Amino acid sequence: MVPQDKCIYFRLDFGGVIGRGHLSRCLTMAHVFAEKGYKPILIIRKRPSTENVILPFKVIWLKETGEAPSSCISSWRTGSEEEELHELLDVINDNSTVVLDHYGLGKHWQAGFRKASHQLVLIQDVLSLDFESDVLINYTINSGMFFDHHRKESTTYLLGSNYTPVSPEYLAKRASFKRENAEVNTVGIYLGGVEHKYLGTLAEALGKSKFFSAKNLEWVVNSESEKQIVLQSFPKLTVHVRLPGLLPLYERCQLFLGACGVATFERACLGLPQMIFSIADNQKDTVDGLLAHKYGVYLGDVRYLSKDEVLNALETGLRTPQAENTMRFFEAIDGKGACRIVDGILAVQDPKLQIRRATHEDSEFLFDLRNQASIREMSRNSEKIEWQSHVDWYKKALSNSELCIYIGLYDNQRMGQFRIAPNGDVGVSISEAFKGKGLGTKLIVKGTMTYKESNAEKVTAVIKEVNVASARAFIKAGYIFVENFVEDGIKYGKYIY
């Protein structure tokens, strides 16, 4: 459903041990929605740590409460899930779309919300939490493999690092950010919503390290009390309280020590070398993905490390090949995840757009579509296809379980086809009557997501260099440009998803 008032609600909390990552990724998505003409509205529980926070979109503040007492997600609520649900339903319009980024509002809350005829988009980077949503966004590295075996038919999945919501300012700086193997002079530190008692342990270990004690260390904390804790353990530190943004600090640093949250992916997008601690149970799945792919350098869970164990982890991390791990991570996070998320949500929301597997009854439609002059012109094989040749090919195609042909329908009319060959090559064609309506990107998104529900392999689009419109549609749908090449004297671009 596309809300008639074009309002998109975001239900999240932030501050204290909850951290600011939920706010960061929701704001990133909200900016993309706003660019497309939607009206983002944030719904946030008021807490002492949210005082004096200025946000760029309308905010509905829920009844004030104290800070969440611990990293235990049930403590983030002020009452039962049912009470929280009714509080939200009282402040949103009918038939609304809500993006939920809140571990404390679980399956019971989610099911009740959907029962009230609303659409729920869930951001959840914890694989083990059960859920009930129309769309699930999980950008942990291993999420695609996990959900190959844990899928729900009623849910659309946006999975993997392609959907990492990184703030636009990091994408803008990505090309110019200095990534050469420079000597480390300045080290940045920020551990998000870590509990206070672990800050002193890390500060003492840094003070004992010959390497780190000799560097310019800039530590970001969330409160004056946290500042006092780290300065008592390591007086030589430069400590910043609640910086408005971390990008200027990143630009001063050659190495960063951080918690395994949203900021980890922002640093990866820039290509900043980083050493990573986990600080909460909900970061385990993210850590597992980083370790599996050797992204960054993981030092351990700071909650279970003594001062000496932290020191040993730091020294071991310094001996790890930073440049290789950093570059792998950099290449995986291209900074365009929020655009892919929004395009995916909007494709799901358009009730007129549907896809289904091709059948024998589609033969004549596909024959006419393939021989459309504008489509032949942009195909690798631009020859006109004869009817009998098409009939023979189509009979074999329908019996080939490794060849996926989807028919795109708009308002119950056939409007195009999306095809993936056994080798992963993608082809898309739009009927002339439906061009110029933005349906190409939507069909690519919907076709790719449908295919990915049962296939983890990468898919590839090969597009003639002159076919600028098609290349733009694939990029908007989340495909990444890889390379140009020449075949039979014709220039092509290669894009992968």
Protein Blocks (a to p, Z undefined) as FASTA:
>chain_A
ZZfklpacddddeehjlojmlmmmmmmmmmmmmmnopacdddddddfklgoiacfbdcdd
dddddddfbfbfklmpmbdfklmmmmmmmmccehiacddddfklcfklmmmmmmnopacd
dddfbfklccddfbdcdfbfklmmmmmmmccfkbccdedjklcccdfklmmmmmmpcfbd
cddfbdcddehjacfklmmmmmmmmmmpmklmmpccddddfbfklmmmmmmmommbccde
hifbfklmmmmpcbdcddddfklmmmmmnopacddddfbfklmmmmmmmmmnopajdebj
fklccfklmmmmmmmmmmpcfklmmmmmmmmmnolmmmmmmmmmmmmmmmkbccddddfk
lmmmmmmmmmpmklmmmpmblcdcdfklmmmmmmmmmmmmkbccddddeehiafbdcddd
fkopacddddfklgonlpmmmmmmmmmmmmmmmocbdcdddddfklmmlmmmmmmnopac
fbdcdeehiacddddZZ
